[in-house]
């Protein structure tokens, strides 16, 4: 934890402090920022208050007085609940505006972790509770160049696995042994293991109407056998199996044929144009030294699909933050599911992945790239970008 930097950012934000609170290791954000030991049994509430100026303060239960011993600041120990509340009020002192893991109207659920009752308690002291969202972005989603190197390392492997998956589809089709979605999924999982890549779930291998389901998961029971003329979507994400590794997440499209029909390609190009509009906005704003918010990038992408007549088929946000979790806690590219008013900060990684999903036409598209903004404001795309649908039978 960089106490000096946190206090500097609190003063910049005109916040009087940042109040961390947890019960039963529910707040993974607090655990990571404060380097809490979540492996040890935790059964009582604890608080850690960082004022914009001055010494931090701990509030821990008498049964678990060691809970915040690794952190700087004065230790306060409580036993009955009345003492807990009285000490918390005393710790907050004359603070008027305090950040917590809270999001008004649950606009950003990744940050909305503190329960409503605890927020009520803090408010009862005459303290305004504000969202720690921008602070979380800064202290949770900022990546070092070493972190980014692990992302790029994963990218080289994942791009290779993607290429191998499409090549395997081509090989099986040419051998008159068409694979199922699930068989290609298993083929990819084997490559994950070979390259020591880890992920929570996935990848997605989906054809036709299955590709029109953004979160389709192939199983032995629901799988389709591939055939010539199928549109194939492959979405894959994973990270290297080592500490602090950063995820890589991409989606590519292929068509089982030697040429891609114009209609298929034209729709893909709409999604690709949306992707490029989002990327260009980020690049332009950083080049001009101007802030860019997650919701603005979503709007730039979505407007392209709307103008082309596909707006109603774009049913998810444009992208998400990427970190040690595939869906990280930084700014998301979203003005649909939420309005993410956080600023995209230097040192963060995120996806741009517009989709067009038309189950009634048995068609689904997505094109996904990963973007990293350096501390100097340089906007980089990590890895290859797909420009046209892959004619799989030419591989």
C-alpha positions in Angstrom: 0.0 0.0 0.0 1.3 3.4 -1.0 -0.1 5.6 1.8 1.5 8.8 0.6 0.0 8.3 -2.9 -3.4 7.4 -1.6 -3.5 10.5 0.6 -2.3 12.6 -2.3 -5.2 11.4 -4.5 -7.7 11.9 -1.7 -6.7 15.6 -1.5 -6.9 15.9 -5.3 -10.5 14.5 -5.1 -11.4 16.8 -2.2 -12.3 13.7 -0.1 -11.6 13.8 3.7 -10.7 10.1 3.7 -11.1 6.6 2.4 -12.9 4.2 4.8 -12.2 0.5 4.2 -14.6 -2.0 5.8 -14.9 -5.8 5.6 -16.7 -8.8 7.0 -15.8 -12.4 6.2 -13.4 -11.3 3.4 -16.2 -10.0 1.2 -14.3 -7.1 -0.2 -11.6 -8.3 -2.5 -10.8 -4.8 -3.5 -9.8 -3.9 0.1 -7.9 -7.1 0.4 -5.8 -6.4 -2.6 -5.2 -2.7 -2.0 -4.4 -3.2 1.7 -2.7 -6.6 1.1 -4.9 -8.3 3.6 -4.3 -12.0 4.5 -7.5 -13.6 3.3 -6.2 -17.1 3.8 -6.6 -16.6 7.6 -10.1 -17.1 9.1 -11.9 -13.8 9.5 -15.1 -13.7 11.5 -15.4 -10.2 12.8 -15.8 -6.7 11.2 -12.8 -4.5 10.8 -12.3 -0.9 9.5 -9.3 0.9 8.2 -9.5 4.7 7.7 -7.0 6.6 5.7 -7.5 10.4 6.2 -6.5 12.8 3.5 -4.0 14.1 6.0 -2.6 12.5 9.2 -2.3 9.1 10.6 -4.5 6.2 9.5 -6.6 4.4 12.1 -7.6 0.8 12.6 -10.8 -0.6 14.2 -10.6 -4.3 15.0 -12.5 -6.7 17.2 -11.0 -7.9 20.4 -11.1 -11.5 19.2 -9.1 -10.6 16.1 -6.9 -7.7 17.2 -4.2 -8.7 14.8 -6.4 -8.2 11.7 -4.6 -5.0 10.5 -1.3 -5.3 12.2 0.6 -5.1 8.9 -0.8 -1.6 8.2 0.4 1.7 9.6 -1.7 3.7 12.0 -3.2 3.7 15.4 -5.0 0.5 16.6 -8.5 0.8 18.2 -10.1 -2.3 19.6 -13.8 -2.9 20.2 -15.9 -5.5 21.8 -19.6 -4.7 22.1 -21.4 -3.2 19.1 -22.0 0.0 20.9 -18.3 0.5 21.3 -17.7 -0.3 17.7 -20.0 2.4 16.5 -18.8 5.0 19.0 -15.1 4.4 18.1 -15.9 4.5 14.4 -17.6 7.9 14.8 -14.6 9.1 16.8 -12.2 7.9 14.2 -14.0 9.7 11.4 -13.9 12.8 13.5 -14.9 16.0 11.6 -14.8 14.3 8.2 -17.6 15.5 5.9 -16.9 13.5 2.7 -15.5 9.9 2.9 -15.0 7.4 0.0 -16.1 3.8 0.4 -16.6 0.8 -1.9 -20.0 2.2 -2.8 -21.7 3.2 -6.1 -24.8 5.4 -6.2 -27.8 3.5 -7.5 -25.4 0.5 -7.9 -24.3 2.1 -11.2 -20.9 0.2 -11.1 -21.6 -3.1 -9.3 -17.9 -4.0 -9.3 -17.3 -1.2 -6.8 -20.6 -1.5 -5.0 -19.5 -3.8 -2.2 -20.2 -2.2 1.2 -23.6 -3.1 2.4 -26.4 -0.5 2.7 -26.6 -0.8 6.5 -22.9 0.1 6.9 -23.4 3.1 4.6 -26.4 4.1 6.7 -24.3 3.9 9.8 -21.5 6.2 8.4 -24.1 8.6 7.1 -25.7 8.7 10.6 -22.5 10.4 11.8 -23.2 13.3 9.4 -20.6 12.0 6.9 -21.3 12.0 3.1 -20.4 8.7 1.6 -19.0 9.0 -1.9 -17.9 6.3 -4.4 -14.3 5.1 -4.3 -14.7 4.1 -7.9 -12.0 6.4 -9.4 -9.6 5.6 -6.5 -10.2 1.9 -7.1 -9.4 2.4 -10.8 -6.1 4.1 -9.9 -5.0 1.7 -7.2 -6.5 -1.6 -8.5 -6.4 -1.3 -12.3 -3.1 0.5 -12.8 -0.6 -1.8 -14.4 3.2 -1.6 -14.4 5.1 -2.3 -17.5 6.1 -5.7 -16.0 2.4 -6.4 -15.6 1.8 -5.4 -19.2 4.6 -7.7 -20.3 2.8 -10.6 -18.7 -0.4 -9.6 -20.7 1.6 -9.5 -23.9 3.2 -12.8 -23.1 -0.2 -14.3 -22.7 -1.3 -12.6 -25.9 1.3 -14.3 -28.0 0.2 -17.7 -26.6 -3.5 -17.0 -27.0 -3.1 -15.7 -30.6 -1.3 -18.9 -31.4 -4.1 -21.0 -29.7 -6.7 -19.1 -31.7 -4.8 -19.8 -35.0 -4.4 -23.5 -34.1 -8.2 -23.8 -33.4 -9.1 -22.4 -36.8 -6.5 -24.6 -38.4 -7.9 -27.7 -36.6 -11.4 -26.9 -37.9 -10.0 -26.7 -41.4 -8.0 -30.0 -41.0 -11.0 -31.9 -39.6 -13.3 -30.5 -42.3 -10.9 -31.4 -45.1 -10.5 -34.9 -43.6 -14.3 -35.4 -43.8 -14.4 -35.6 -40.1 -16.3 -32.5 -39.0 -15.6 -31.4 -35.4 -18.2 -30.3 -32.9 -18.0 -27.0 -31.0 -17.2 -29.0 -27.9 -14.4 -30.9 -29.5 -12.7 -27.7 -30.6 -13.3 -26.4 -27.1 -11.5 -29.4 -25.7 -8.7 -29.0 -28.3 -8.1 -25.5 -27.0 -8.3 -26.5 -23.4 -5.5 -29.0 -24.0 -3.4 -26.2 -25.5 -4.1 -24.0 -22.4 -2.7 -26.8 -20.3 0.3 -27.4 -22.6 1.2 -23.7 -22.3 0.4 -23.4 -18.6 -2.4 -20.9 -19.1 -5.1 -20.5 -16.6 -8.7 -19.1 -16.7 -11.9 -19.4 -14.7 -13.9 -20.8 -17.6 -14.2 -20.7 -21.4 -13.3 -20.5 -24.1 -16.3 -20.0 -26.3 -16.6 -21.9 -29.5 -19.9 -21.2 -31.2 -21.4 -21.5 -34.7 -24.5 -19.9 -36.2 -27.3 -19.3 -33.6 -25.0 -20.3 -30.8 -22.7 -17.4 -31.8 -25.8 -15.2 -31.3 -25.7 -16.0 -27.6 -22.9 -13.8 -26.2 -22.2 -16.2 -23.3 -22.7 -19.5 -25.0 -20.8 -22.4 -23.3 -20.4 -25.6 -25.4 -21.1 -28.8 -23.6 -21.3 -32.4 -24.9 -25.1 -32.1 -24.7 -25.7 -28.8 -26.6 -22.9 -28.9 -29.1 -23.4 -28.6 -32.9 -21.3 -30.5 -35.4 -19.7 -28.0 -37.8 -20.5 -28.0 -41.5 -19.5 -26.1 -44.6 -21.3 -22.7 -44.6 -21.1 -22.2 -40.8 -20.1 -19.0 -39.2 -17.7 -19.6 -36.3 -17.0 -17.4 -33.3 -14.1 -18.1 -31.0 -13.7 -16.1 -27.8 -10.7 -17.0 -25.7 -9.2 -15.5 -22.5 -6.6 -16.7 -20.1 -3.4 -15.6 -18.3 0.0 -17.1 -17.6 0.1 -19.2 -14.5 2.3 -17.0 -12.4 1.8 -14.3 -9.7 0.4 -10.9 -10.8 -0.2 -12.2 -14.3 -2.6 -10.2 -16.4 -5.4 -11.7 -18.6 -5.5 -11.5 -22.4 -9.0 -11.7 -24.0 -9.9 -11.7 -27.7 -12.7 -12.8 -30.1 -12.2 -13.8 -33.8 -14.6 -14.9 -36.5 -14.3 -17.5 -39.2 -16.4 -19.0 -42.0 -16.3 -22.6 -43.1 -15.7 -22.1 -46.8 -13.0 -21.0 -49.2 -14.6 -17.6 -49.7 -16.7 -15.5 -47.3 -20.1 -14.5 -48.6 -20.5 -10.7 -49.0 -23.4 -10.5 -46.6 -21.4 -12.3 -43.9 -18.4 -10.0 -44.4 -20.5 -6.8 -44.6 -22.0 -7.4 -41.2 -18.6 -8.1 -39.7 -17.3 -4.9 -41.1 -20.0 -3.0 -39.3 -18.8 -4.4 -36.0 -15.2 -3.8 -37.0 -16.0 -0.1 -37.8 -17.5 0.3 -34.4 -14.4 -1.2 -32.8 -12.2 1.2 -34.7 -14.4 4.2 -33.8 -14.0 3.4 -30.1 -10.2 2.9 -30.5 -9.8 6.2 -32.4 -11.7 8.1 -29.8 -9.4 6.8 -27.1 -6.3 7.6 -29.2 -7.5 11.1 -30.0 -8.3 12.1 -26.5 -5.0 10.9 -25.1 -3.1 12.5 -27.9 -4.9 15.8 -27.1 -4.3 15.4 -23.4 -8.1 15.4 -22.7 -10.0 13.0 -20.4 -12.1 10.2 -21.9 -14.8 8.4 -19.9 -15.9 4.8 -20.3 -19.4 5.7 -21.4 -18.1 8.0 -24.1 -16.1 5.2 -25.8 -19.2 2.9 -25.6 -21.3 5.7 -27.3 -18.7 6.1 -30.1 -18.8 2.4 -30.9 -22.5 2.0 -30.5 -23.4 4.9 -32.7 -21.7 3.2 -35.7 -23.8 0.1 -35.2 -26.9 2.1 -34.8 -26.3 4.1 -38.0 -25.8 0.8 -39.9 -29.1 -0.5 -38.6 -27.7 -3.0 -36.1 -28.0 -1.0 -32.8 -30.8 -3.3 -31.4 -28.6 -6.3 -31.9 -25.7 -4.9 -29.8 -26.9 -6.1 -26.4 -23.9 -5.7 -24.1 -21.3 -3.1 -23.2 -18.5 -2.3 -25.6 -15.8 -3.5 -23.3 -14.4 -4.2 -19.8 -11.3 -3.5 -17.7 -8.7 -6.2 -17.8 -6.4 -7.1 -14.9 -5.5 -10.1 -12.7 -9.2 -10.9 -13.3 -10.5 -11.0 -16.8 -13.2 -8.5 -15.8 -11.1 -6.1 -13.7 -12.2 -3.3 -11.3 -11.1 -0.4 -13.5 -13.2 1.7 -15.9 -15.5 -0.3 -18.2 -16.5 0.8 -21.7 -20.2 1.0 -20.9 -23.1 3.3 -21.4 -25.7 0.5 -21.8 -25.7 -1.8 -18.8 -24.4 1.0 -16.6 -23.1 4.5 -17.2 -19.5 4.2 -16.4 -18.5 7.8 -15.6 -15.0 6.9 -14.6 -12.1 8.2 -16.6 -9.8 5.8 -18.5 -6.5 6.4 -16.7 -2.9 5.8 -18.0 -1.6 2.4 -17.1 -4.8 0.5 -17.7 -5.9 -2.3 -20.0 -9.3 -2.9 -21.4 -11.2 -4.7 -24.2 -13.2 -3.2 -27.0 -15.6 -5.9 -28.3 -18.7 -4.8 -30.2 -21.1 -7.6 -31.1 -24.1 -8.1 -33.4 -26.4 -11.0 -32.3 -29.3 -12.1 -34.5 -30.6 -15.5 -33.4 -33.6 -15.3 -35.7 -31.1 -15.3 -38.6 -28.8 -17.8 -36.9 -25.9 -15.3 -37.0 -23.8 -13.9 -34.3 -20.7 -11.6 -34.5 -18.1 -10.2 -32.1 -14.7 -8.7 -32.7 -12.5 -8.1 -29.7 -9.2 -6.4 -29.1 -7.2 -5.5 -26.0 -6.0 -1.9 -25.5 -3.3 -0.7 -23.1 -2.6 2.9 -22.3 0.9 3.5 -21.1 1.8 5.9 -18.3 2.9 8.4 -20.9 -0.6 8.2 -22.6 0.4 6.1 -25.6 -2.5 3.9 -26.7 -1.4 0.4 -27.8 -3.3 -2.6 -29.2 -1.8 -5.7 -27.8 -1.6 -8.4 -30.6 -3.1 -8.8 -34.0 -6.5 -7.2 -34.9 -8.9 -9.0 -37.2 -9.8 -7.1 -40.3 -11.8 -9.6 -42.3 -13.6 -12.9 -41.5 -11.3 -15.9 -41.9 -12.2 -18.3 -44.8 -11.4 -21.4 -42.8 -11.1 -23.8 -45.7 -8.2 -21.9 -47.1 -6.0 -22.6 -44.0 
